Every structure is written in C-alpha cells, then in structure tokens.
Amino acid sequence: MSRTAKTSLYLGLAICCALVGWGYSSQHSLLQRQPAAGSRGLMTVYLIALIAMVIALVALIASDLSRFFGQRAREWFAQGGAPIHSAPEFEAAEKLRSSGQPLEAIGVLREFLQNHPGELHVMSRIAEIYNYDLRNYLAAALEYEELLKHRLDSEQWAWGALHLAKLYGRLNEPEKSLALLQKLDAKYGNTVAGRRARKALEQLENPEGGTDEQAQS
C-alpha cells in the first residue's frame, strides 16, 4: 500500500471514529435527558461501529509498528546498526574492508567491541565479513553462535538465528539448520525472520510445490 493510500486510510478511520463517537455520545445524552427523544438501539449500533473502527485502527497501527521494527532489526544485522555508524573505528573498518583488507577490518572491530562490549551488533558485522568477504562460513557461524548467547530482543535474536541457520546449511550441517529453523518458527514465529524460517521449512517439506509456485509466479 502506498504512503498516500495509508495516510488516507488512517485519516478516514480517524474521521469515522470521531463521527460515530459523536453519534453515540449524542444518543447517550438524549437518553439521559429525554428518553423518548433518543434511541437505545441506535446508540448500540453506534457503539458497535465505534468498537469495530477502533479495533481496525489499532490493528493497522500494530501492523505498521511491527513492519517498522522488523525493518530496523534487518538494518541492525545487515548494516551493523545505527549506534556504531558515527564511530571512527567503524569508518576505518569499512575503508579497510572496501580496500580488500577484511582481516584488518575485523581486527579494528574486535578492538572496538572490547572497548564497547555493549555494542553487540558489531558481532554481526564481523560475522558478515567472515561470511561474504572471507567465505569463512565456520568463523561466521561461531560469531553468530556467540552473539545469540547474549540477551537480545526477539527481532534481533531471530535475525541472527536465521543467518546462522543458513550458515549451517553451507557447512553441511542440515540437522542444526533444521533445528534452528524449527525453533524460530515455534518461538519467534511473530517476527519477520521467524516468518521467513516458516517459509523455508515449508519449502523443505514440499520442495516440488515450492518449485511449482515459483514457476507460476
């Protein structure tokens, strides 16, 4: 849905809530002052409509918040997270990485992490360098395993686990990959990464069906 359509939907729901709320309030006041002039049935209809619209508005807000925080979590792992972007060590590591010195970049990030142990997202960047630059899938998996031992929120843990499950597949450890995907589906199914894990499990259970769907799309 486009931003304009989403804004119009929010505005329309808000206006409808206000109008229905005003109708309910008017009928309620009439029944209090002049029972013969009001309608209890109409007041009930207004109340039901108001509750339905409020529920729709809350569901829309919850969906947008979930999508927003899911996107922030993806950025947290894919880009290393916002807190470190302004750090000179991070910029130095990026320059080393882009110049073909990934090990030196990891060294800079390790030193930064020692001085700032709370910046756990640095571990995901280190794992990313091991994975994509050095093709050292074992080192990347070990980095994610260490990261997942820390206390993270649901989205962050789920994204780290999803990356780790993919690495287990590359390391020819399908049992570990499957177990982690199942854990993601069972315990973190409400996260973006959990939903992706569910799709991966469905493809594993029905590979031919997944192929047919891809061909049709």
C-alpha positions in Angstrom: 0.0 0.0 0.0 1.4 3.4 -1.0 2.1 6.1 1.7 -0.7 8.3 0.3 -3.3 5.4 0.5 -2.1 4.5 4.0 -2.4 8.1 5.1 -5.9 8.3 3.6 -6.9 5.1 5.4 -5.6 6.5 8.7 -7.4 9.8 8.2 -10.6 8.0 7.1 -10.7 5.7 10.1 -10.0 8.6 12.5 -12.8 10.7 11.0 -15.2 7.8 11.1 -14.3 7.1 14.7 -14.9 10.8 15.6 -18.3 10.8 13.8 -19.5 7.5 15.2 -18.3 8.6 18.6 -20.2 11.8 18.3 -23.3 9.9 17.3 -23.0 7.6 20.3 -22.4 10.5 22.6 -25.5 12.3 21.3 -27.8 9.4 21.6 -26.5 8.7 25.1 -27.1 12.3 26.1 -30.6 12.3 24.7 -31.5 9.1 26.6 -30.2 10.7 29.8 -32.1 13.9 29.3 -35.2 12.9 27.2 -35.6 9.1 27.0 -38.4 9.5 24.5 -36.3 11.5 22.1 -33.4 9.1 21.9 -33.0 5.5 20.6 -31.2 2.9 22.6 -31.0 0.6 19.5 -29.3 3.4 17.5 -26.9 4.1 20.4 -26.0 0.4 20.4 -25.3 0.4 16.7 -23.1 3.5 17.1 -21.2 1.7 20.0 -20.6 -1.5 18.0 -19.4 0.5 15.0 -17.1 2.6 17.2 -15.6 -0.5 18.7 -15.0 -2.1 15.3 -13.3 1.0 13.9 -11.1 1.4 17.0 -10.1 -2.3 16.6 -9.3 -1.7 12.9 -7.3 1.4 13.7 -5.3 -0.4 16.4 -4.6 -3.4 14.2 -3.3 -1.0 11.4 -1.0 0.8 13.8 0.2 -2.6 15.2 1.0 -3.8 11.7 2.9 -0.7 10.8 4.9 -0.8 14.1 5.7 -4.4 13.5 6.9 -3.7 10.0 8.9 -0.7 11.2 10.7 -2.6 13.9 11.3 -5.5 11.6 13.0 -3.2 9.2 15.1 -1.7 11.9 16.1 -5.2 13.0 17.1 -6.1 9.4 19.3 -3.0 9.3 20.7 -3.9 12.7 22.2 -7.1 11.3 22.7 -6.2 7.6 24.4 -2.8 8.3 25.7 -3.1 11.7 23.2 -0.9 13.4 22.9 2.9 13.8 24.9 3.3 17.1 28.2 2.4 15.5 27.8 4.4 12.3 29.3 7.5 13.6 32.2 5.8 15.3 35.6 6.5 13.6 36.6 2.8 14.2 33.6 1.7 12.2 34.5 4.0 9.3 38.1 2.8 9.5 36.9 -0.8 9.4 34.7 -0.1 6.3 37.7 1.5 4.5 39.9 -1.5 5.2 37.1 -3.8 4.1 36.5 -1.9 0.8 40.2 -1.9 0.1 40.5 -5.6 0.3 41.7 -6.0 3.9 38.9 -7.8 5.7 41.1 -9.3 8.4 42.4 -5.9 9.3 38.8 -4.6 9.4 37.8 -7.5 11.8 40.7 -6.5 14.0 39.5 -2.9 14.2 36.0 -4.1 15.0 37.3 -6.5 17.7 39.2 -3.8 19.4 36.1 -1.5 19.3 34.0 -4.3 20.8 36.4 -4.8 23.6 36.2 -1.1 24.5 32.4 -1.0 24.0 31.1 -4.5 25.0 27.5 -3.3 24.9 27.7 -2.7 21.1 26.7 -6.3 20.3 25.7 -5.5 16.8 29.4 -5.3 15.9 29.5 -9.0 16.2 27.0 -9.3 13.3 29.2 -7.1 11.2 32.2 -9.3 12.0 30.2 -12.4 11.1 29.2 -10.7 7.8 32.8 -10.0 6.9 33.7 -13.6 7.6 30.7 -14.8 5.5 30.8 -12.6 2.5 34.4 -11.3 2.2 36.4 -14.3 3.5 34.0 -17.1 2.7 34.9 -18.5 6.1 31.5 -19.9 7.0 32.7 -21.7 10.1 34.1 -18.5 11.6 30.9 -16.6 10.7 28.8 -19.3 12.3 30.9 -19.3 15.5 30.4 -15.5 15.7 26.6 -15.8 15.4 26.6 -18.6 18.0 28.4 -16.3 20.4 26.1 -13.4 19.6 23.0 -15.5 20.3 24.2 -16.3 23.8 23.6 -12.7 24.8 20.3 -11.1 25.7 18.7 -9.7 22.6 15.2 -8.6 21.7 13.1 -11.1 19.7 13.7 -9.5 16.3 17.4 -9.3 16.8 17.8 -12.8 18.0 15.6 -14.1 15.2 17.6 -12.4 12.5 20.9 -13.7 14.0 19.4 -17.2 14.2 18.2 -17.1 10.6 21.7 -16.1 9.4 23.2 -18.9 11.5 20.7 -21.5 10.0 21.8 -20.5 6.5 25.5 -20.9 7.5 24.8 -24.4 9.0 23.4 -25.3 5.5 26.6 -24.1 3.9 28.6 -26.1 6.4 26.7 -29.3 5.5 25.0 -29.5 8.9 21.4 -29.8 7.9 20.3 -31.2 11.3 21.5 -28.0 13.1 19.9 -25.8 10.4 16.6 -27.6 10.6 16.5 -27.5 14.4 17.2 -23.8 14.4 14.6 -23.1 11.7 12.0 -25.1 13.8 12.9 -23.1 16.9 12.5 -19.9 15.0 9.1 -21.0 13.7 7.9 -22.2 17.2 9.2 -19.5 19.4 9.7 -16.5 17.2 7.1 -17.0 14.5 5.7 -13.5 15.1 9.0 -11.9 13.9 9.9 -11.2 10.3 12.8 -13.7 10.4 10.5 -16.2 12.0 8.1 -16.0 9.1 11.0 -16.5 6.7 12.0 -19.5 8.6 8.5 -20.9 8.3 8.6 -20.4 4.5 12.0 -22.2 4.4 10.6 -25.1 6.4 7.6 -25.3 4.0 9.9 -25.5 1.0 11.9 -28.2 2.7 8.8 -30.2 3.4 7.4 -29.7 -0.1 10.2 -28.8 -2.5 8.2 -29.7 -5.6 5.3 -27.5 -4.6 7.7 -24.6 -3.9 9.2 -25.0 -7.3 5.7 -25.0 -9.0 4.7 -21.9 -7.1 7.9 -20.1 -8.2 7.4 -21.1 -11.8 3.8 -19.8 -11.7 4.9 -16.5 -10.2 
